[in-house]
Amino acid sequence: MRIALLVALLLSHGSAAQYTVQLDPWADDSIRIRVAPNGNAIQDPPIMALLPDPIARSSTFVRHGPFAAANGNLRIDVDPLTSFVTATRLSDGKVLLKQTVLSFAAPTSPGTRNGSVSALISFTGTPGEKVYGLGEHATGVVNQMPYFKLIEQSQCYSYSHGGDVSLPWYASSLGYGFIWNSPAYGYVNLSADALTWFANATMNADFWITTTSANSSSDPSRSPYADLLLHYVDAVGHAAQMPFYATGFIQCKDRYRNQSQLLDVALGYVERGLPISVIVIDWMHWIQQGDWAFNPACWPDPQGMFDQLQELGIELMVTFWPFQTQGDTHWDEFSSNGYLVPLLNGTSAYWESGVYLYDPTNPAARAATFKAFMEGYGRYGIKTIWLDAAEPERMDPTEFGQYRLSLGTDAEVGEGWVLDHTRTFAEGFAGVGIEPSDYFVLPRHAWIGTWRHSAGLWSGDIQSAFEVLATQIKVAQGVAMSGIALWTTDIGGYWGGDPSTAEFPELLVRWFQFGAFCPLFRLHGHRAGGPPTNECGPTNGDNEVWNLAPDPQHYAGIVAAMRLRENLRQYVMQINNETVETGMPMLRPMFLQFPNDPACGGPDVEDQFMFGPSWLVAPVYTYQATDRSVYLPILDDRHVWVYWFSQTEYAGGQRITIKTPVDEFPLFYSRPVPPPAFYQADFLFSAARLDQLLCVSATCYGDNQPDQGYTDAFQDSVAVVSSENDTIAINGTNYALVPLNLFFSYTHLDNFVPTNPPAPDNTYTISFNNGYVLSTQAPGTIALQVWFKAWNDTKFDYATFASPKGLGWAQANGYEYR
């Protein structure tokens, strides 16, 4: 049971007004502060950024007299004269935030609830403070300080082009995190002088503060931001696990206009041996906006199409827009039952030209919308949804504050609209028994908590240009620090890509190299050219990799990036699992992974990032670049950086320059250095089923048949390890080894053998429990090298696996050889 500190404070200027202040523990080392003006009760906003029941792991809430309370390492003091709050970290006495302004006035928008007020709070700024998060912004920097935003601008397409997200959270370099718990329009202004938040219409000032744990300094390798991110997701909700199919390549264009065209593209990828996991049907596949169903003239057999794609191992994603139009399939139901958003006076009105917006803040409208989805799409098995125009999109910035939703006016709840929009599908899929890890939705907007509804984000309708690619590298890091687990761009940009130009194919290669290391790996765009419009509408220019890159070197560079991502898919799942558990993002700014390296905290490393804990990615973002500078962070003395394309080793703590032919870019991984006492063994795996196999100083051969016994398929020199009691002889000495539990993957991790005969250039993946192998290229065989060490009453806590030809490597942590 949550225990709160509730105090009523008389204003010092002698008026009869009273402020009520309530402090609540809200996740570890975190406190929620609510202030209600005279006449208003302490209450929740209509749409919450915070969970009603946050995760509490270990902190203890303690009252300190009538005007202060502490939760774990955070103390909040309330000034009895002004009701200003001061936040202090107890472990070192550091003052984190000191409030200087608290003001309530009449709401700035009409038609709001009785008792609604505008609310302004401000805190003292600190010169040199850095802030990370705040959503998705093409500012060209990762550190967003200084920052000003009219929050509603993010929903205006004429301003944002779908590529701006205002999310009221940030993590500070001073060791605290902050949430403005309001779905209302307003503004935020952060500077070295003051940190200010304003809501146009609310009932309380409602905000949340967290800090690092008291014991965080005990692990110097752990970033203080890791504590803040964990407390954050504990307070607002953890991300749902991504489906495995979402780890692979997603093919999309504006637009595939009929069923045969879509299936031809899918077959084109499969027949060329190119990885593909998802293919997307974009807009105007309906007869009328709001039908939420396929036009049968262009998509005559949705079930057959879906089934054929499933046989190819491809999921189908379909776009879903939040609008209704007069005369569509669902118009009568939605217009007569109050499921559409009216003006403040209740009059039905367009949301934007010709369309009406459904109201997901109404539970009945959510249920009706998901029912319509199931009738139009879900009944075929489709469970992957592209939620376009999900801000919700509108063009006219003067119309904000003019509409009434079920939970309040758009001025009061508009920023939270997308949270309830994604909730439509989370609730709906739960109701039909589909787990969060088995579907995902991709909206063009986000708010705090959309990720717990299996929702990602993409960066909107961006231009096809190198300078935009450079900006997206930094946008990605800001999104990651905002808590959004799954993110992607339109590879190649959405607008302006023309494959006939000299520059665009090279841009596409460089964007693929970046995209392969984003949480979602997705090609999309509105390309120049294409055949004439027909009865199924326009299709625009081609957007398949074989059509976009006629030059063999460009094509090879794209395919190399695609295959690298395909081999990384198990690793992608591993780092996604870490995100789900801890809030640590999949794509990480350098300072987050290397908190003790001062060089990782500056603006000159914001154009590179970590993908999980092991991969350092420095995309090339200039045309005809011949080299690229990259900083390699300091590693411990047991690890080195390895340049992926040549397997050259580099020490950490230095900036180097790497040559960048179009099919290469600065890509590094950290690898343990084997001690001199380690033994080395070369061996060759066949594509036969290998569960528990170790070959020492021998070559293993197999006949590629899954029904062969382990020993029958290999030479006598093979040692099969099946338990901890098995021993193996090295230089006349017997050693017992723990099983490695190998398994083989071709198209899915649960397949032990290829489902089709392997092509000569296929790549394979072998997993060593929590480890991984990358780009092990050989038709039907996999060459690896193993270092191992005898057990000498000393814990052995890592093993390294690497290709003797430099084709691949893997690292497995936590194995003990006894």
N, C-alpha and C positions, 0 to 999 in steps of 0.2 A: 504494500500500500504506500503510495507516494505521500510524503509529509511536506507541506508547504509552509513557508513563512509569510503571513499576511499582515500587512501594516497599513493603517490609514494615516495619511500625513496632511496636516493643515498647511496651506501655502503661506509662505513667510510674508507676503505683501498684505496680509490681513483680510483678504476676501473670504467669503463664506464657502468658496469652492474647496473641495477635498479631492485629493488623489488617493487612490487605493493601489498599493504596490503588492504584488505577489511574486515570491521567489519559489521555484520548484526545481528539485533535482531532475535532470533530463539527460540520461546517459552519464558515463563516468566523467568525473572532473568537469562537469558541465552544469549550468544553471539556466533555466528559462526565466525571463523577467517580463512581467506584464504590468502595465500601468493603465488604470482606468480613470477617466476624468469624472467629475461630479455627475451623478445620476446614472452612470453606467456600471454594470457589474463586471467583474473579471470573467472573461469568456474567451472561447476559441474563435478564430476567424472562420468564415464559412468554408473555406478550403485551406487546409493546413499544409505547410511545408514540413512541420514536425509530425512524427508519429504520435498518436494519442498514448501509446504505451511503448516508450523507448526501451532499448536493451540496457540493463544495468548490470555490470559485471562485478565490480568490487568496491566502488566508492561508497562512502558513508556521508549522509547529509546531517550536518550539525548546525544548530542555531547558536548564534553568538549575540545574545541580548535581543532587544526588540527590533533592531535595525540592521542586522547582518546575519549571514548564513554562509556555510561552506559545504561544498560537495567534493570530496576527494581533495585535489590539489588546487581547487578554485574557491576563492572567497569573494562574495559580493557584499559591499557595504552600501546602505541607503542613507543619504543625507536627510535627516528628519526635517530640515527647513525647506529644501528644494525638491526632494525626492530624486535627485541625481544619484546614479550608481557609480561605484568604483569597483573594478575587477582587479583582483590581486592573485598572483600565483604564490601559493604558500611555501613551496619548497625553497624559493630564493627571495621571497618578499617583493618580487618585481610587480610594479603596477602596470597592468596590461592595457586598460582602458579607463579613462576618467571622463564622465559625462559633464557636458557644459550647457546643454540646451534640452528642455522638455517643454513642448508647446502643443496645445490643442486649440483648434479653431473650427469654424464652420466648414463642412465639406466643400471641396472645390468643384464638385460635379452635382448635378440635380438628381432628384428622384431616389436618393439613397434611403436606407432604413432609418427609422426613428432612433435617435441617439447617435447616429453616425457623425463622426468628426474627422477633420484632417489631423494628422499627427506628424510632428517633427521632432527628431532626436538628433543630437550631435555630440561628438566626443572630441577631445583634444587630439590633434594629429601629431605625428612624430617624424621629423626629418630623417630621410633614409629608409623609412619603412617600405617594404615590398608587400604587395598583395597578389594572391594567385587564386584564380577561380572566376566567379562572377558570370560564367556562362560561355557563350561563343561570340567572339568579337574579332573582326578583321582589323585590329589596331596595329598589327605588325610587331607586337611585343608580347612576351609571356607575363612579365611583371606589369600589372595593369595600373600601377600608381604613376601619375594621378589619373583619376577616372571620373567621368561625368556621364550620366545616361538618363534621358527621359524614358522610363521603363516601357511605356506603350509604343515607343518607336520600333521596338523589336518586332511588333506584330504588323507593322505597316510595310507591305511589299514594296511600295515605291521608295522606301528608305532602305530596307534590309535585303530585298530580293531573296527572302527566305534564309538568309545567312547570318542572322543576328539573334542571339538568345540572351535575355536578361534573367539571370538566376541569382537570387539574393543571398549568396554565400561567398565568403572568401576566407582563405587561410593566410595569416600574417607572418612575416619574418620575425616579428616580435614574440612569437610563441603562443598565439591564440587564434581561434576561429570564431566567425560571427555569422549569424543568420538573422535576417529581417523577416520575421514570420508573418508575412502579409501577402495576399494575392492581389492587392489593389494596385492600380496605376499610381504613378508618382515619380520620384526621381531619387538618384543616389549620387553623391558628390564626395569623392575621397581625395584628399590632398595632404600635404605635409602640415597644413594648418588645422584642418578639421575633417572629421569623418561624419557625414550627414546622410540621414535617410528620411524620406518624406512619403507619406501615403495620402492620396487624395480623399479617401473615405474609408474609415475603419471604426471600430468600437473601442479598441485598446491600442496602445503602443505595445508591441509584442516582439521581443527579440531574445536571442539565445547566444550564450558565450561559452566557449570551451577552452581548455588549455592542455598542455602536456602533462603526462602522469608524473608523479613524484619519483618513480623509479626509472624513468626513461633514460636518465643519464648513465644508468648501469650498463647499457649497451651502446658504446660510442659509434658503432656502425649503423645504428638505427636512426633514421631521420626523425627530427621532432615533428615534421609534417605527417609522418606515419601515424603518430598518436592522434593528431588533429583529424585526419581522415577517418580513422577508426571510430572516434567519438562521433564524428559527423554522420557516418552511415548508421551507427547504432541509434542515433537520434531521429534520422529521417527515413531509414529503411535501406537494407542491403539490396544490391542488384540481383536480379534473377540470373541464373546460369544460362549462358548462351547455348543453343543447340549445336551439336557438332557440325551439322551441315552449314551453319553460319560462319564457320572458321575458314571455309574455302572461297573460291572465286565466284563473284556475283556478276552476271552479264545482264546489261540493261541498255536501252537506248530510247530516245524520244523519236519514233515509237514503232513497235511492231504492230502492224495494223490488222493482221489476221492470223489464224491458227497455223496455216501451212508455212508462212514465213517464220513464225516462232520456232516451229519444229525443225525446219531446215537449218536454222542457226544452231539449235541445240545439237543436232546431228553433226553439223560442221565442226563443232568443238570436239565431239567424241571421236569422229573419224580421223581427225588430225592428232589425236592423242593429247589434246590440251586439257588441263584441269578445268572443271566447271562444276559448281555445286548448286547454284541457284540461277534461274532465268526469270526475267521480270516482264510483266505486261503493264505498260504505262497507260496513261489516260485515254479517254475517248474510245474505249473498247465497248462502251454501252450505246444504247439507242439514244437515251436522254440522261443528262446529268441527274443523279439521284435514283436511277434505277437500281444501282448497286448490283448489276448483273451483266453478263456478256450479251452483245448483239449476236443473235444466232446466225445472221447472214454472214458474219465474218468469223465467228467462233462457233461452228456448227456442232462440235462434239467435245465440250469441255471435259467430260469424264474420260473419254478416250485420250485426249491430249494430256491430261494429268497422269493417267496410267502409263502412257508411253514415256513421259519424262521420268516417272519413278523407275521404270525399267532401265533407263539410262543412268540412274543414280543422281537425278537432278530434281531439286525442289522447285515448285512454282510459286512465285510471289506476284501479288496483284495489287494495283494501286486502289486506294479507297479514299474518296474525297468527302468532306463532312457536310455537303450541301444537298438541298432538295430544290427542285424546280416544279412549277405548276404543270400538272398533267403527268408526272412521272409515276412509276409503279407504286410508290409509297406515299404519294402526295396526300391523298384523302386521309389516311391514317395519321400522318404527322401533323397536317394542318388542323384537323378537327380535334385532336387530343392535346394540343398545347405543347407539342414536342419541338416547335421551332421558336427561335429567339425573336420577340417582337420589339418595337420601340418602347420607350419608358411608359407611354400612355396605354400600352397594350395593343396598339395597332400593328397588324402584320406588315412587314417591310422587308425589302431586299437587304441582305447583309452586304453584298456587293453586287455588281451589275447582273441582274437576272436570276440570282440564286438566294436561297434562304438557308440559314445556318441551323443545324440541329443543336439541342441544348443538352450536353452530357452532364450538366449539374442536376438534371432531373433523372432520378433512377428509372422511371418508366421509359423515358426517351432512350436511355442507355440500353435497356432490355430490348426495346423495339428495334434499335439500330443493329444490335448483334443478331437478333433473329433474322433481320433482313440480310445481313452478311451471310449467315448460314444458308439461307435460301438461295442466294445468288452465287456464292462461292464455296462456303464451308462444306456444303454437302458433297462436293467433289473430292474433298480431302485437303483443300487449300488452308493453310494455317500460318502463312507468312505474308504479312501485310505491309504495304508501303502507304503510310498515312501522309499523303501530300496535303499542302495548304493547311497544316495543322497548327498555325499560330493562334487563332484561325486567321487566314489570309484576308486582308482588306487593303484597298488602295488609297482611301481618302483619310488623311490624318485628322481631319476636322470632325469625324464621326465618332471618335472615342467618347465614351460616357453617355451615349444616346440610346443604349439598349438595355433590356431587362432580362436577366436569366432567372432560373428557378431559385438560386441562392442569393441573388442580389443583382445590382446593376453591373455592367461590364467594368465601370470605374472601380467597383468594390471587389470583384472576383475575377476580372478578365485575365490576369496573369496566370491563374490556376486552371484556366479552361483546358489546356492540353493535358493536365494531370487527370482530369475526369474523362477526357477523350480516350486516353490510353487505358483508363480504368474500364471503359466500355468493353474492351477486348479481354482484359485480364479477368474480369468477372465472368464474361461470356464463356471463355475457354475453360475456366474452372468449372462452370456449370455443366459443361459437356464432357468433363473428365480429362481434358488435355493439360498436362503439366506445364508449368512455366518454362522448364528447360527443353520443351519440345515445340515451342513456337517462338517467333519474335515479330515485333512490329517496328517499323522504321519511320517515325514521324519527322517532319521538317521543323520541329520545335521541341522544346523541353522545358521542364521546370523541376524544382527539387522533388525527387521521388518518382519521376516517370520511369526510371530504371528498374524499380521494383515491379513494374508492370511488363517486364521483358521488352522494354522500349529502348531503342538506340537513338541516333541523331545523325543527320548528314548536313553538310555545310551550305546547302541551298544552291541557287542558280548562279554559280560563279563563272567568271570569264576564263577563256582558254588563253593563258599567258604565263610566261615564266615568273613575272613578279607576283602573280596571284598564287602560283605554286609556293613561292618563298613565304608568302603570308600564311598559307595553309599549314605549313610546318609549325608555326607558332600558335595558330588557332588550335591545332590538335592538342598542344600541351595545356593550353588554358582550359579547354573542354575537359581534359583528363583530371585537372585539379578541381574541377567543379563537381566531380562525382559521377559524370556520365560515362558509363562503362564501355558502351559500344558506339563507335563513331567512324564516319567515313566521309570522303569527298567524292565528287564526280571525277573519276580519273580522266585527265585530259581537260577538265573544265566543262561546264555545260554549254555556254554560249561562245560561238566564234571559232570553233575548231574546224579547220579546213585541211583535210589530208593532202590536198594537191599542193600546198605550200611547202617550202623547204623546212620551215621552223616547226610546224605542228607535229610531224612524226617524231622528231627528237624530243619535243616537249612531252609527248605521250610516253616515250621510253622512261624519261626521268620521273614522270608522275607514277608510272607503274612501280618503279623502284621505291618510291615513297609509299605508295598504296599497299604494297606487299607487307609493310610493317605498321599498318594501321589496324585497329581492332577488327574492322570490317574492310574487306578487300573488294571494291565494287567499281566497275566501269559503267559510265553513263554519259550521255551528252546529246545535244541537239546539233547534229553535224550538217555541214553545208551539202547541197546537192540532193540527189535522190530522184526517184521516178515521179511522174505526175500523180496527183491525187486521184484516187478511184472511189468506188462506192464505200470503201472502208476507211476513207480519209487519207491524209498524208502519212508518209513514213520517213521522210527526210533522208539524209545521207547515211551510208553504212557506218556501223560502229562496232564491227567485229575485228579482232586483232589482225587477222589475215588481210582484211581490207584496209586497215588503217596504217599498216607498216609495210609497203611494198619493197622497201630496201631490205635485203637479207640481214644486214647488221642490226637494223632497228627491230626487225621481227625477232631475231635471236635474242636481243636484249630484253624484249617484252616476255618472250617465252621463258627465259632464264628466271626472271622475277616471278612469273606464275608458278614455275616448278619449285622454286625456293619456298614460296608460300605454301604450296601443297605439302612439301616435306616438313614444314614447320607446324602443321595443324595440331599435332598432339601438344606441342609446346604452347600454341595459342590457347588450347584448352587449359593447360596447367596455369598459365598466368591469369586466365579468366577466373579460374577457381580461386586464385589468390585474391583477385579483385572482389569476388563475391563474399569471401570470408572476411577480408580485412579493410576493404575500401582502397587498397593500394592499386593505382591504375595500371592498366596493361601497358600503355604508352606513357613514359615517365620523363619529365624534365631532368636534366643532368643533376641539379641540386638535390632532387628527391632520392636518387639512387646513391649519390656520393656526397653525403652531408659534410664530410670532413675534408673535402678537397676544395679549398677556397676558389680555385679557378672554375669550378662548376657553378658558381653562384652569380656570374656576371652576364651581361647582355651578349658578349661575344660567343657564348656557347648556346644561345637560344635557337640557333639554326641546326642543332643536332639534338638527338634524344636517345633514350634507352627504350627498347622494346622488351619489357620484362627485365629481369635482373642481369641477363647475359649478353644481349645484342645491342651494340652501339650503332646507330644509324645516322649518317650525315648525307642527306639527299643532295643531289646536284640541282641547282635551281637557276642557272644562267645558261644562255644559249651558247653552244659550241665551246663549252668549258673544257679545257685540257687538263686541269688539275683542280684540287679542292683541299683546303686546309681543314684539319680536324684536330680537336683536342682529345687526347687519350687520358682519362682520369687515373689517379694514383691507385694501384692495386697492392694487395699484400704480397709478401715475397714468395708466396706459393702459386701465384697466378701471373699470366702474361696476356697481352692482347694479341689476337691473331687476325690478320687481314684475310677476309674470306676468300678472295679471288686468287690469291697466290699462296695462302697458308704461311705467310711470313709473320714471324713473331716480333712484337714491339713491347718495350717496357712502358709502364704507365707513367703519368706525370709529365707528359711532353706534348707539344703541338707539332704535328708533322703535315707534310703535303703529299697527297696521293694523286697519281696520274688517273685521269677519268675518261678513258675512251667511252663511247656512248653505251657500251654494254657492261660497264663497271662503275661503281661508286664507292665511297668510303663506308664499308660495312665490316664491322669487327665483332668478335666474340671473345669473352674472357675464358681462358683455359688453364687448368692446373698444370703446373710443371711437375713431371714425374721425378721423384727423388732417385738418386743413383742406385739405391738398393733395389729398385723395382726391376722385375723381370719383364721381358717383352715376348709376345707371341703373335705371329701372323697367322691369319686363317681366312678361309673363304667360305661364305654361306651360300647354299643353293636356295631356291625359292620354295623348297619343301617346308612343311610345318616343322618349326623348331621351337619347342617350349623351353627346354632346359639343356643347353648345349654349350660346351666349351672345348675348343680345339687348341692344343698347345704344341708349338713347334711342328705343325703339320698343316697340310692343306686338306680341307674337307670337300667332298664331292657329293652331289645328290642328283636324283633323276627327275626332280621337279614334280613328284607325285605326292599328294597329301596323304595317301593311305599307306605309305611306307613307314615301317618302324624306324625309330631314331637310329639305332645302330646298324640296321640293314642298309640304310641309305648312305652310309659313310664308311670311309676306310677304317681299318683297325686302330689307327693311331688316334682316333677321336675318343675323347673322354666325355661321357655323358654324366652330368652332375644332377642328381635328383634329390639329394638331401644334404644336410649339413655334415653328415658322416662320411660322404664320399671324399676320397683323397686323390691327389694327382701328384705325380713324381716330377720334380724339377731338379736337374743336376744330381740325381740320386737321392734326393730328400723328398719324403712324402708330406704334402700339405693338404689340409681339409679346406674346402671352399664353400661358401654360401651359394646357392643357385642364383643364376642371373635372370631366370624367368624371361627368356626372349620370346617375342612374338613378331610375326611378319604382317605387314600391311600393304595392300595394293590400292584399293579405292576407299575402303572403310577400315577403321582400326580394329573392328571385330572380325575381319576376314583374315585367315591365316595364309591364304594362297590367292593368286590372281583369279579374278572371275573371268578374265579373257586372256588369251595368249599374250604374253608381254611383247611389246614392240622393242626394237633394239635400243631406242633412246629413252625407255621408261626409267623412272627413278623410283626407288623403293625406300621404305622407312622401317627401321627396326627399333623397338622400344626396349630399354632396359629399366623396367619398372618406372621410376621417376626420372629417368634420363631420356635421351633422344639421339637419333642419328640423322644427319642432314646430307642431302644430295649425294647419296651413295649410288653412283651411276654405273650400272653394268646390267646387260640383258640376262636375267635369270640368276645372276650371282651377285653377291655383295662382299666386297673386300674390306676387312677391318683389321685393326691392330689393337691389342690389349696390353696394358701394363697392370701388373698385379703384385702383391706383396704378401709374404708369409706372415702368419700371426705370431708375434713374439711378445705376448702379454702386453701389447700396446695397442690401444684402440686405433683402428685404421678407418678414417672417416670419409675417404673419397676414393673413387676410381675413375680412370680416364680411358675412353675408347676413342681411337682415331684411325682414320684410313692410312695405310702405308703409302698410298699414292697421293695423299692430300685431297682426296675426293670428299671426305666428310669426317665428322667427329661427333662424339657424344660425351656427356658428362653425367655421372650418376653419383649423387650425394647420399651418404648414410650407409653404404655397404660396409660390412665387417667380414673380413676373411679370417677364419679361425683355424 
